[in-house]
Amino acid sequence: MRCVLGFDGGGTKTDCVLMDETGVIRARTRSGPANPILMGIDASVAALVDAAEAALSAANVSAADVRFVNGAVAGAGAARNLAQLIGRLEQKFPNAKALIDSDAAFALGATGETPSVVVIAGTGSVICGATIEETVREGGLGVILGDPGSAYDIGRKAFVAEWRRYLDGEDSALGHSISHEFDCDWSGLRERVFNDSRRILPQIFPLVASAANANDQQAQELLRSSAEELAVLVERVVKRLRLAGERFLLAKTGGVFNRSSYFDEPFDRRVRAIASKVRIGALPTPVVEYAARVGISALRGLDELVREGH
């Protein structure tokens, strides 16, 4: 039976769905990060292929049965070597057509309605919104230039604050938690951050969320301020699309959300102050499933062209 692979590849993990041509999900798998800007083209392809091979093995399906590969990959919109990534996937799956686009573009499609705004807050952050007339985007500049409200940005701020406390000889529960998580003292951790900040710093975010939930006031304030910074980007999108007085869905997705009310509640409150008629919720369809279903639709469209003799 013909199948489609759908991907949602980010800066921390890659989710994969294998779906047969009837729309039944045959397997779900997960691998490492696939952002080609952060990881490089080889690691990005490896993450996608690893997830795909695990899905094919789980469903007892061969690579030759794959007819469409559809992937939402963070960083794809800015990747100079995107054509190379697509080409290597089509070499791996010789009977398939591959399409890779940014996670923001797929997430916006997954809302299923217009107008809508999507806020992605994971390893990085980006906001994308659309009306019938136009699509706009804010953020998504990457961790070096700044992704407000992202796990990387929150982790970086927490590390700097705790490093200063360490230098001042101060103890804190969050500082001990960070040191314990990485099983090294602060001098060693500083060296690891210098050498591998893109991997280490996002891992600090869950520790900040846990500390805030345990009544650490400095962690709570860090989450609140980060939520405000992310909401500022939402405000820019809302203003550019002239949605302040309109009804629309704002869909939140990514691992930063739903970890602490000290982030979620200030963010939601600020968004409602920006757009009084907004409906805030999760994506109706996970991006990885949406990507697979788009692939199924494309496959059926090709079948229709064949039947019509084109």
ABEGO torsion letter per residue (X at the ends): XBBBBBBBBBAABBBBBBBBAAGBBABBBBBBBABAAAAEAAAAAAAAAAAAAAAAAAAGBBAAABABBBBBBBGAAABAAAAAAAAAAAAABAABBBBBBBAAAAAAAAAGBOBBBBBBBBABBBBBBBBAABBBBBEGAEAAAEBBGBAAAAAAAAAAAAAAAAAAGBBBAAAAAAAAAAGBBAAAAAAAAAABAAAAAAAAAAAAAAAAAAGBAAAAAAAAAAAAAAAAAAAAAAAAAGAAABBBBBBBBEAABGABAAAAAAAAAAAAAABAABBBBBBABBAAAAAAAAAAAAAAAAAAAAAAGX
